[in-house]
Amino acid sequence: MNKERNKNHVAILKILKCHPNIDMEPLYAWDSKDNQTLKSLPYAIDWFERAIKIVDWRDGDNYKYHVEEKKLTAIYQFALDMPLLFVPST
């Protein structure tokens, strides 16, 4: 992998390969004082979308890295830990 010129792609591929479950909890209080927010969720989803394109471009084998599953797991982590932010209050 390190022979690739684009080191951003290498970093993304290594993260996908070495981390079966990417922990989203450090992103919950991103840019906020002790309050959990969904502010980082669009960035996390965008990161996974870019990862899908990189894997497709490089290997054409998205299933090898389980990108879609990891993306859904990340969204699920947000929803599980902050359910009231996903469902509007009545």
Gaussian input, Z-matrix of N, CA and C with variables (Angstrom, degrees):
# hf/3-21g

backbone

0 1
 N
 C     1     B1
 C     2     B2     1     A1
 N     3     B3     2     A2     1     D1
 C     4     B4     3     A3     2     D2
 C     5     B5     4     A4     3     D3
 N     6     B6     5     A5     4     D4
 C     7     B7     6     A6     5     D5
 C     8     B8     7     A7     6     D6
 N     9     B9     8     A8     7     D7
 C    10    B10     9     A9     8     D8
 C    11    B11    10    A10     9     D9
 N    12    B12    11    A11    10    D10
 C    13    B13    12    A12    11    D11
 C    14    B14    13    A13    12    D12
 N    15    B15    14    A14    13    D13
 C    16    B16    15    A15    14    D14
 C    17    B17    16    A16    15    D15
 N    18    B18    17    A17    16    D16
 C    19    B19    18    A18    17    D17
 C    20    B20    19    A19    18    D18
 N    21    B21    20    A20    19    D19
 C    22    B22    21    A21    20    D20
 C    23    B23    22    A22    21    D21
 N    24    B24    23    A23    22    D22
 C    25    B25    24    A24    23    D23
 C    26    B26    25    A25    24    D24
 N    27    B27    26    A26    25    D25
 C    28    B28    27    A27    26    D26
 C    29    B29    28    A28    27    D27
 N    30    B30    29    A29    28    D28
 C    31    B31    30    A30    29    D29
 C    32    B32    31    A31    30    D30
 N    33    B33    32    A32    31    D31
 C    34    B34    33    A33    32    D32
 C    35    B35    34    A34    33    D33
 N    36    B36    35    A35    34    D34
 C    37    B37    36    A36    35    D35
 C    38    B38    37    A37    36    D36
 N    39    B39    38    A38    37    D37
 C    40    B40    39    A39    38    D38
 C    41    B41    40    A40    39    D39
 N    42    B42    41    A41    40    D40
 C    43    B43    42    A42    41    D41
 C    44    B44    43    A43    42    D42
 N    45    B45    44    A44    43    D43
 C    46    B46    45    A45    44    D44
 C    47    B47    46    A46    45    D45
 N    48    B48    47    A47    46    D46
 C    49    B49    48    A48    47    D47
 C    50    B50    49    A49    48    D48
 N    51    B51    50    A50    49    D49
 C    52    B52    51    A51    50    D50
 C    53    B53    52    A52    51    D51
 N    54    B54    53    A53    52    D52
 C    55    B55    54    A54    53    D53
 C    56    B56    55    A55    54    D54
 N    57    B57    56    A56    55    D55
 C    58    B58    57    A57    56    D56
 C    59    B59    58    A58    57    D57
 N    60    B60    59    A59    58    D58
 C    61    B61    60    A60    59    D59
 C    62    B62    61    A61    60    D60
 N    63    B63    62    A62    61    D61
 C    64    B64    63    A63    62    D62
 C    65    B65    64    A64    63    D63
 N    66    B66    65    A65    64    D64
 C    67    B67    66    A66    65    D65
 C    68    B68    67    A67    66    D66
 N    69    B69    68    A68    67    D67
 C    70    B70    69    A69    68    D68
 C    71    B71    70    A70    69    D69
 N    72    B72    71    A71    70    D70
 C    73    B73    72    A72    71    D71
 C    74    B74    73    A73    72    D72
 N    75    B75    74    A74    73    D73
 C    76    B76    75    A75    74    D74
 C    77    B77    76    A76    75    D75
 N    78    B78    77    A77    76    D76
 C    79    B79    78    A78    77    D77
 C    80    B80    79    A79    78    D78
 N    81    B81    80    A80    79    D79
 C    82    B82    81    A81    80    D80
 C    83    B83    82    A82    81    D81
 N    84    B84    83    A83    82    D82
 C    85    B85    84    A84    83    D83
 C    86    B86    85    A85    84    D84
 N    87    B87    86    A86    85    D85
 C    88    B88    87    A87    86    D86
 C    89    B89    88    A88    87    D87
 N    90    B90    89    A89    88    D88
 C    91    B91    90    A90    89    D89
 C    92    B92    91    A91    90    D90
 N    93    B93    92    A92    91    D91
 C    94    B94    93    A93    92    D92
 C    95    B95    94    A94    93    D93
 N    96    B96    95    A95    94    D94
 C    97    B97    96    A96    95    D95
 C    98    B98    97    A97    96    D96
 N    99    B99    98    A98    97    D97
 C   100   B100    99    A99    98    D98
 C   101   B101   100   A100    99    D99
 N   102   B102   101   A101   100   D100
 C   103   B103   102   A102   101   D101
 C   104   B104   103   A103   102   D102
 N   105   B105   104   A104   103   D103
 C   106   B106   105   A105   104   D104
 C   107   B107   106   A106   105   D105
 N   108   B108   107   A107   106   D106
 C   109   B109   108   A108   107   D107
 C   110   B110   109   A109   108   D108
 N   111   B111   110   A110   109   D109
 C   112   B112   111   A111   110   D110
 C   113   B113   112   A112   111   D111
 N   114   B114   113   A113   112   D112
 C   115   B115   114   A114   113   D113
 C   116   B116   115   A115   114   D114
 N   117   B117   116   A116   115   D115
 C   118   B118   117   A117   116   D116
 C   119   B119   118   A118   117   D117
 N   120   B120   119   A119   118   D118
 C   121   B121   120   A120   119   D119
 C   122   B122   121   A121   120   D120
 N   123   B123   122   A122   121   D121
 C   124   B124   123   A123   122   D122
 C   125   B125   124   A124   123   D123
 N   126   B126   125   A125   124   D124
 C   127   B127   126   A126   125   D125
 C   128   B128   127   A127   126   D126
 N   129   B129   128   A128   127   D127
 C   130   B130   129   A129   128   D128
 C   131   B131   130   A130   129   D129
 N   132   B132   131   A131   130   D130
 C   133   B133   132   A132   131   D131
 C   134   B134   133   A133   132   D132
 N   135   B135   134   A134   133   D133
 C   136   B136   135   A135   134   D134
 C   137   B137   136   A136   135   D135
 N   138   B138   137   A137   136   D136
 C   139   B139   138   A138   137   D137
 C   140   B140   139   A139   138   D138
 N   141   B141   140   A140   139   D139
 C   142   B142   141   A141   140   D140
 C   143   B143   142   A142   141   D141
 N   144   B144   143   A143   142   D142
 C   145   B145   144   A144   143   D143
 C   146   B146   145   A145   144   D144
 N   147   B147   146   A146   145   D145
 C   148   B148   147   A147   146   D146
 C   149   B149   148   A148   147   D147
 N   150   B150   149   A149   148   D148
 C   151   B151   150   A150   149   D149
 C   152   B152   151   A151   150   D150
 N   153   B153   152   A152   151   D151
 C   154   B154   153   A153   152   D152
 C   155   B155   154   A154   153   D153
 N   156   B156   155   A155   154   D154
 C   157   B157   156   A156   155   D155
 C   158   B158   157   A157   156   D156
 N   159   B159   158   A158   157   D157
 C   160   B160   159   A159   158   D158
 C   161   B161   160   A160   159   D159
 N   162   B162   161   A161   160   D160
 C   163   B163   162   A162   161   D161
 C   164   B164   163   A163   162   D162
 N   165   B165   164   A164   163   D163
 C   166   B166   165   A165   164   D164
 C   167   B167   166   A166   165   D165
 N   168   B168   167   A167   166   D166
 C   169   B169   168   A168   167   D167
 C   170   B170   169   A169   168   D168
 N   171   B171   170   A170   169   D169
 C   172   B172   171   A171   170   D170
 C   173   B173   172   A172   171   D171
 N   174   B174   173   A173   172   D172
 C   175   B175   174   A174   173   D173
 C   176   B176   175   A175   174   D174
 N   177   B177   176   A176   175   D175
 C   178   B178   177   A177   176   D176
 C   179   B179   178   A178   177   D177
 N   180   B180   179   A179   178   D178
 C   181   B181   180   A180   179   D179
 C   182   B182   181   A181   180   D180
 N   183   B183   182   A182   181   D181
 C   184   B184   183   A183   182   D182
 C   185   B185   184   A184   183   D183
 N   186   B186   185   A185   184   D184
 C   187   B187   186   A186   185   D185
 C   188   B188   187   A187   186   D186
 N   189   B189   188   A188   187   D187
 C   190   B190   189   A189   188   D188
 C   191   B191   190   A190   189   D189
 N   192   B192   191   A191   190   D190
 C   193   B193   192   A192   191   D191
 C   194   B194   193   A193   192   D192
 N   195   B195   194   A194   193   D193
 C   196   B196   195   A195   194   D194
 C   197   B197   196   A196   195   D195
 N   198   B198   197   A197   196   D196
 C   199   B199   198   A198   197   D197
 C   200   B200   199   A199   198   D198
 N   201   B201   200   A200   199   D199
 C   202   B202   201   A201   200   D200
 C   203   B203   202   A202   201   D201
 N   204   B204   203   A203   202   D202
 C   205   B205   204   A204   203   D203
 C   206   B206   205   A205   204   D204
 N   207   B207   206   A206   205   D205
 C   208   B208   207   A207   206   D206
 C   209   B209   208   A208   207   D207
 N   210   B210   209   A209   208   D208
 C   211   B211   210   A210   209   D209
 C   212   B212   211   A211   210   D210
 N   213   B213   212   A212   211   D211
 C   214   B214   213   A213   212   D212
 C   215   B215   214   A214   213   D213
 N   216   B216   215   A215   214   D214
 C   217   B217   216   A216   215   D215
 C   218   B218   217   A217   216   D216
 N   219   B219   218   A218   217   D217
 C   220   B220   219   A219   218   D218
 C   221   B221   220   A220   219   D219
 N   222   B222   221   A221   220   D220
 C   223   B223   222   A222   221   D221
 C   224   B224   223   A223   222   D222
 N   225   B225   224   A224   223   D223
 C   226   B226   225   A225   224   D224
 C   227   B227   226   A226   225   D225
 N   228   B228   227   A227   226   D226
 C   229   B229   228   A228   227   D227
 C   230   B230   229   A229   228   D228
 N   231   B231   230   A230   229   D229
 C   232   B232   231   A231   230   D230
 C   233   B233   232   A232   231   D231
 N   234   B234   233   A233   232   D232
 C   235   B235   234   A234   233   D233
 C   236   B236   235   A235   234   D234
 N   237   B237   236   A236   235   D235
 C   238   B238   237   A237   236   D236
 C   239   B239   238   A238   237   D237
 N   240   B240   239   A239   238   D238
 C   241   B241   240   A240   239   D239
 C   242   B242   241   A241   240   D240
 N   243   B243   242   A242   241   D241
 C   244   B244   243   A243   242   D242
 C   245   B245   244   A244   243   D243
 N   246   B246   245   A245   244   D244
 C   247   B247   246   A246   245   D245
 C   248   B248   247   A247   246   D246
 N   249   B249   248   A248   247   D247
 C   250   B250   249   A249   248   D248
 C   251   B251   250   A250   249   D249
 N   252   B252   251   A251   250   D250
 C   253   B253   252   A252   251   D251
 C   254   B254   253   A253   252   D252
 N   255   B255   254   A254   253   D253
 C   256   B256   255   A255   254   D254
 C   257   B257   256   A256   255   D255
 N   258   B258   257   A257   256   D256
 C   259   B259   258   A258   257   D257
 C   260   B260   259   A259   258   D258
 N   261   B261   260   A260   259   D259
 C   262   B262   261   A261   260   D260
 C   263   B263   262   A262   261   D261
 N   264   B264   263   A263   262   D262
 C   265   B265   264   A264   263   D263
 C   266   B266   265   A265   264   D264
 N   267   B267   266   A266   265   D265
 C   268   B268   267   A267   266   D266
 C   269   B269   268   A268   267   D267

   B1=1.4453
   B2=1.5243
   B3=1.3128
   B4=1.4573
   B5=1.5205
   B6=1.3255
   B7=1.4605
   B8=1.5220
   B9=1.3193
   B10=1.4659
   B11=1.5205
   B12=1.3160
   B13=1.4657
   B14=1.5224
   B15=1.3075
   B16=1.4587
   B17=1.5321
   B18=1.3113
   B19=1.4633
   B20=1.5257
   B21=1.3336
   B22=1.4659
   B23=1.5238
   B24=1.3221
   B25=1.4587
   B26=1.5216
   B27=1.3247
   B28=1.4669
   B29=1.5212
   B30=1.3266
   B31=1.4632
   B32=1.5275
   B33=1.3095
   B34=1.4716
   B35=1.5201
   B36=1.3122
   B37=1.4666
   B38=1.5263
   B39=1.3268
   B40=1.4639
   B41=1.5257
   B42=1.3213
   B43=1.4700
   B44=1.5232
   B45=1.3231
   B46=1.4636
   B47=1.5196
   B48=1.3109
   B49=1.4585
   B50=1.5282
   B51=1.3204
   B52=1.4679
   B53=1.5283
   B54=1.3119
   B55=1.4697
   B56=1.5279
   B57=1.3268
   B58=1.4624
   B59=1.5247
   B60=1.3279
   B61=1.4618
   B62=1.5280
   B63=1.3032
   B64=1.4542
   B65=1.5246
   B66=1.3179
   B67=1.4549
   B68=1.5304
   B69=1.3081
   B70=1.4585
   B71=1.5284
   B72=1.3143
   B73=1.4664
   B74=1.5319
   B75=1.3256
   B76=1.4727
   B77=1.5360
   B78=1.3155
   B79=1.4610
   B80=1.5339
   B81=1.3201
   B82=1.4634
   B83=1.5214
   B84=1.3003
   B85=1.4709
   B86=1.5319
   B87=1.3002
   B88=1.4507
   B89=1.5307
   B90=1.3110
   B91=1.4628
   B92=1.5313
   B93=1.3279
   B94=1.4546
   B95=1.5181
   B96=1.3176
   B97=1.4583
   B98=1.5222
   B99=1.3132
   B100=1.4563
   B101=1.5264
   B102=1.2990
   B103=1.4684
   B104=1.5160
   B105=1.3067
   B106=1.4518
   B107=1.5251
   B108=1.3170
   B109=1.4608
   B110=1.5199
   B111=1.3038
   B112=1.4623
   B113=1.5315
   B114=1.3033
   B115=1.4612
   B116=1.5328
   B117=1.3130
   B118=1.4588
   B119=1.5307
   B120=1.3299
   B121=1.4636
   B122=1.5234
   B123=1.3288
   B124=1.4692
   B125=1.5321
   B126=1.3227
   B127=1.4642
   B128=1.5253
   B129=1.3211
   B130=1.4595
   B131=1.5283
   B132=1.3231
   B133=1.4620
   B134=1.5241
   B135=1.3267
   B136=1.4610
   B137=1.5263
   B138=1.3423
   B139=1.4632
   B140=1.5235
   B141=1.3244
   B142=1.4608
   B143=1.5312
   B144=1.3190
   B145=1.4660
   B146=1.5302
   B147=1.3312
   B148=1.4669
   B149=1.5225
   B150=1.3260
   B151=1.4572
   B152=1.5281
   B153=1.3271
   B154=1.4655
   B155=1.5229
   B156=1.3272
   B157=1.4690
   B158=1.5236
   B159=1.3214
   B160=1.4625
   B161=1.5197
   B162=1.3299
   B163=1.4610
   B164=1.5240
   B165=1.3288
   B166=1.4622
   B167=1.5233
   B168=1.3141
   B169=1.4593
   B170=1.5258
   B171=1.3242
   B172=1.4583
   B173=1.5181
   B174=1.3190
   B175=1.4572
   B176=1.5224
   B177=1.3215
   B178=1.4524
   B179=1.5224
   B180=1.3335
   B181=1.4594
   B182=1.5219
   B183=1.3154
   B184=1.4647
   B185=1.5236
   B186=1.3304
   B187=1.4582
   B188=1.5239
   B189=1.3207
   B190=1.4665
   B191=1.5282
   B192=1.3025
   B193=1.4609
   B194=1.5308
   B195=1.3197
   B196=1.4726
   B197=1.5377
   B198=1.3122
   B199=1.4612
   B200=1.5205
   B201=1.3031
   B202=1.4677
   B203=1.5243
   B204=1.3178
   B205=1.4617
   B206=1.5222
   B207=1.3209
   B208=1.4635
   B209=1.5255
   B210=1.3255
   B211=1.4620
   B212=1.5277
   B213=1.3235
   B214=1.4612
   B215=1.5252
   B216=1.3148
   B217=1.4600
   B218=1.5202
   B219=1.3196
   B220=1.4692
   B221=1.5236
   B222=1.3197
   B223=1.4672
   B224=1.5290
   B225=1.3221
   B226=1.4567
   B227=1.5252
   B228=1.3315
   B229=1.4634
   B230=1.5305
   B231=1.3263
   B232=1.4659
   B233=1.5223
   B234=1.3233
   B235=1.4640
   B236=1.5237
   B237=1.3096
   B238=1.4542
   B239=1.5264
   B240=1.3130
   B241=1.4649
   B242=1.5288
   B243=1.3251
   B244=1.4706
   B245=1.5261
   B246=1.3163
   B247=1.4667
   B248=1.5283
   B249=1.3128
   B250=1.4615
   B251=1.5260
   B252=1.3116
   B253=1.4654
   B254=1.5293
   B255=1.3316
   B256=1.4570
   B257=1.5243
   B258=1.3271
   B259=1.4534
   B260=1.5305
   B261=1.3239
   B262=1.4636
   B263=1.5229
   B264=1.3165
   B265=1.4640
   B266=1.5227
   B267=1.3206
   B268=1.4710
   B269=1.5078
   A1=111.79
   A2=116.68
   A3=119.95
   A4=113.67
   A5=117.16
   A6=120.28
   A7=112.65
   A8=115.99
   A9=120.26
   A10=110.39
   A11=116.45
   A12=120.72
   A13=112.37
   A14=116.97
   A15=121.06
   A16=109.55
   A17=115.64
   A18=121.16
   A19=112.31
   A20=118.29
   A21=120.54
   A22=110.41
   A23=115.83
   A24=120.47
   A25=110.45
   A26=115.96
   A27=120.26
   A28=110.69
   A29=116.80
   A30=120.75
   A31=111.04
   A32=116.99
   A33=120.93
   A34=110.49
   A35=117.41
   A36=120.66
   A37=111.80
   A38=117.01
   A39=119.93
   A40=111.62
   A41=117.09
   A42=120.37
   A43=109.77
   A44=116.29
   A45=119.82
   A46=112.16
   A47=116.35
   A48=120.76
   A49=112.18
   A50=117.38
   A51=121.13
   A52=114.48
   A53=117.89
   A54=120.36
   A55=109.95
   A56=116.21
   A57=118.77
   A58=112.98
   A59=116.91
   A60=120.81
   A61=107.80
   A62=116.84
   A63=121.73
   A64=108.60
   A65=116.24
   A66=122.36
   A67=110.21
   A68=116.50
   A69=121.83
   A70=112.47
   A71=118.07
   A72=121.04
   A73=114.11
   A74=120.19
   A75=118.27
   A76=113.48
   A77=117.61
   A78=121.17
   A79=113.33
   A80=117.82
   A81=120.94
   A82=113.05
   A83=117.47
   A84=121.21
   A85=111.31
   A86=116.37
   A87=121.97
   A88=109.96
   A89=116.41
   A90=123.08
   A91=111.87
   A92=116.45
   A93=121.46
   A94=108.56
   A95=116.49
   A96=120.46
   A97=109.79
   A98=116.50
   A99=124.09
   A100=114.97
   A101=118.99
   A102=121.47
   A103=109.09
   A104=115.68
   A105=119.30
   A106=108.89
   A107=115.24
   A108=120.14
   A109=109.65
   A110=114.51
   A111=121.31
   A112=111.53
   A113=116.31
   A114=121.39
   A115=112.53
   A116=117.70
   A117=120.43
   A118=113.37
   A119=117.92
   A120=120.56
   A121=113.38
   A122=120.90
   A123=119.24
   A124=112.77
   A125=117.26
   A126=120.39
   A127=110.95
   A128=116.55
   A129=120.31
   A130=110.45
   A131=116.70
   A132=120.65
   A133=110.35
   A134=116.90
   A135=120.82
   A136=111.35
   A137=116.79
   A138=120.86
   A139=110.05
   A140=117.10
   A141=120.44
   A142=111.39
   A143=117.94
   A144=120.42
   A145=110.90
   A146=116.16
   A147=119.71
   A148=110.47
   A149=116.75
   A150=120.89
   A151=110.96
   A152=116.91
   A153=120.61
   A154=110.39
   A155=116.76
   A156=120.61
   A157=111.48
   A158=116.99
   A159=120.96
   A160=110.74
   A161=116.54
   A162=120.24
   A163=109.75
   A164=117.77
   A165=120.74
   A166=111.37
   A167=116.59
   A168=121.45
   A169=110.62
   A170=116.52
   A171=121.05
   A172=112.09
   A173=117.05
   A174=121.38
   A175=113.48
   A176=115.31
   A177=118.60
   A178=111.04
   A179=116.76
   A180=121.93
   A181=109.83
   A182=116.11
   A183=122.39
   A184=111.79
   A185=116.91
   A186=120.45
   A187=112.08
   A188=116.84
   A189=120.57
   A190=111.34
   A191=116.94
   A192=121.32
   A193=112.94
   A194=118.02
   A195=123.17
   A196=111.67
   A197=116.89
   A198=120.90
   A199=111.37
   A200=117.60
   A201=120.45
   A202=110.94
   A203=116.46
   A204=119.84
   A205=111.10
   A206=116.64
   A207=120.88
   A208=111.13
   A209=116.51
   A210=120.73
   A211=110.35
   A212=116.75
   A213=120.68
   A214=111.38
   A215=117.39
   A216=121.13
   A217=110.89
   A218=116.99
   A219=120.68
   A220=110.52
   A221=117.21
   A222=120.87
   A223=109.90
   A224=116.15
   A225=120.68
   A226=111.31
   A227=117.45
   A228=120.81
   A229=110.73
   A230=116.54
   A231=120.06
   A232=110.43
   A233=116.51
   A234=120.84
   A235=112.06
   A236=117.33
   A237=121.47
   A238=111.70
   A239=116.74
   A240=120.79
   A241=113.88
   A242=117.59
   A243=120.86
   A244=110.94
   A245=118.35
   A246=119.86
   A247=113.43
   A248=117.94
   A249=119.90
   A250=112.53
   A251=117.22
   A252=119.86
   A253=111.01
   A254=117.09
   A255=121.12
   A256=112.18
   A257=116.76
   A258=121.50
   A259=107.87
   A260=117.65
   A261=118.59
   A262=111.79
   A263=116.10
   A264=119.75
   A265=109.83
   A266=115.43
   A267=119.05
   A268=111.39
   D1=-35.10
   D2=-174.75
   D3=-67.15
   D4=-11.43
   D5=178.60
   D6=-76.16
   D7=-15.16
   D8=178.99
   D9=-64.12
   D10=146.83
   D11=179.22
   D12=-76.87
   D13=-38.99
   D14=-177.91
   D15=-84.25
   D16=101.80
   D17=-176.12
   D18=-70.68
   D19=-22.35
   D20=173.97
   D21=-63.33
   D22=-41.30
   D23=178.14
   D24=-64.59
   D25=-41.94
   D26=179.10
   D27=-60.94
   D28=-44.17
   D29=-179.79
   D30=-61.78
   D31=-44.38
   D32=179.50
   D33=-62.98
   D34=-45.23
   D35=179.90
   D36=-63.24
   D37=-39.63
   D38=178.79
   D39=-67.35
   D40=-39.12
   D41=176.79
   D42=-61.23
   D43=-46.07
   D44=-179.57
   D45=-64.58
   D46=-37.30
   D47=-177.00
   D48=-74.00
   D49=-38.54
   D50=-171.38
   D51=-96.30
   D52=-11.96
   D53=-177.52
   D54=-121.49
   D55=98.77
   D56=-178.93
   D57=-66.16
   D58=-29.83
   D59=178.50
   D60=-134.05
   D61=109.41
   D62=-178.13
   D63=-83.87
   D64=119.48
   D65=-177.08
   D66=-76.15
   D67=122.15
   D68=-178.48
   D69=-93.54
   D70=-10.07
   D71=-173.89
   D72=-55.49
   D73=-38.59
   D74=178.29
   D75=-60.75
   D76=-19.26
   D77=-178.90
   D78=-87.06
   D79=-10.96
   D80=-174.57
   D81=-61.53
   D82=-42.02
   D83=-176.86
   D84=-101.22
   D85=24.72
   D86=-178.36
   D87=-61.88
   D88=126.14
   D89=177.61
   D90=59.17
   D91=35.70
   D92=179.95
   D93=-151.51
   D94=148.52
   D95=179.39
   D96=-91.88
   D97=102.83
   D98=174.61
   D99=59.52
   D100=8.28
   D101=177.15
   D102=-106.16
   D103=134.19
   D104=175.98
   D105=-80.39
   D106=133.22
   D107=178.82
   D108=-135.61
   D109=164.86
   D110=175.79
   D111=-96.09
   D112=14.06
   D113=-174.77
   D114=-58.64
   D115=-34.77
   D116=-176.92
   D117=-87.58
   D118=-10.41
   D119=-178.16
   D120=-58.34
   D121=-45.68
   D122=178.14
   D123=-61.39
   D124=-33.43
   D125=178.02
   D126=-69.43
   D127=-38.82
   D128=177.85
   D129=-65.08
   D130=-43.45
   D131=178.64
   D132=-63.65
   D133=-41.87
   D134=177.76
   D135=-61.71
   D136=-39.34
   D137=178.74
   D138=-61.24
   D139=-43.64
   D140=179.23
   D141=-67.72
   D142=-35.64
   D143=177.05
   D144=-63.93
   D145=-41.81
   D146=176.09
   D147=-64.88
   D148=-38.57
   D149=179.03
   D150=-62.30
   D151=-40.13
   D152=177.89
   D153=-60.47
   D154=-44.54
   D155=179.89
   D156=-64.27
   D157=-39.91
   D158=179.95
   D159=-65.72
   D160=-45.48
   D161=-179.93
   D162=-64.56
   D163=-43.01
   D164=178.72
   D165=-62.99
   D166=-41.25
   D167=-179.01
   D168=-68.10
   D169=-41.10
   D170=-174.53
   D171=-79.44
   D172=-51.23
   D173=-172.81
   D174=-112.50
   D175=-32.18
   D176=-171.23
   D177=74.82
   D178=8.76
   D179=-176.42
   D180=-121.99
   D181=78.89
   D182=-177.77
   D183=-65.46
   D184=-29.73
   D185=-175.91
   D186=-69.25
   D187=-25.84
   D188=-179.75
   D189=-63.44
   D190=-33.13
   D191=-178.75
   D192=-100.14
   D193=-8.35
   D194=178.08
   D195=55.23
   D196=43.69
   D197=-174.97
   D198=-66.17
   D199=-45.45
   D200=-178.99
   D201=-61.52
   D202=-42.05
   D203=179.55
   D204=-64.60
   D205=-41.13
   D206=179.74
   D207=-67.08
   D208=-35.33
   D209=177.37
   D210=-65.14
   D211=-45.76
   D212=178.49
   D213=-65.31
   D214=-36.79
   D215=176.75
   D216=-63.82
   D217=-39.75
   D218=179.02
   D219=-64.26
   D220=-44.61
   D221=178.22
   D222=-63.41
   D223=-41.14
   D224=178.62
   D225=-61.86
   D226=-39.61
   D227=178.08
   D228=-60.17
   D229=-43.95
   D230=177.05
   D231=-60.61
   D232=-48.44
   D233=-177.25
   D234=-65.38
   D235=-37.92
   D236=-179.12
   D237=-68.55
   D238=-39.87
   D239=-177.04
   D240=-85.86
   D241=-19.63
   D242=-179.98
   D243=-135.06
   D244=58.71
   D245=-174.76
   D246=-62.53
   D247=-33.19
   D248=-177.67
   D249=-70.30
   D250=-19.30
   D251=177.57
   D252=-83.25
   D253=-17.01
   D254=178.44
   D255=-90.46
   D256=-28.02
   D257=-177.17
   D258=-108.67
   D259=124.49
   D260=179.85
   D261=-65.59
   D262=143.16
   D263=178.71
   D264=-72.71
   D265=149.87
   D266=-178.30
   D267=-106.04

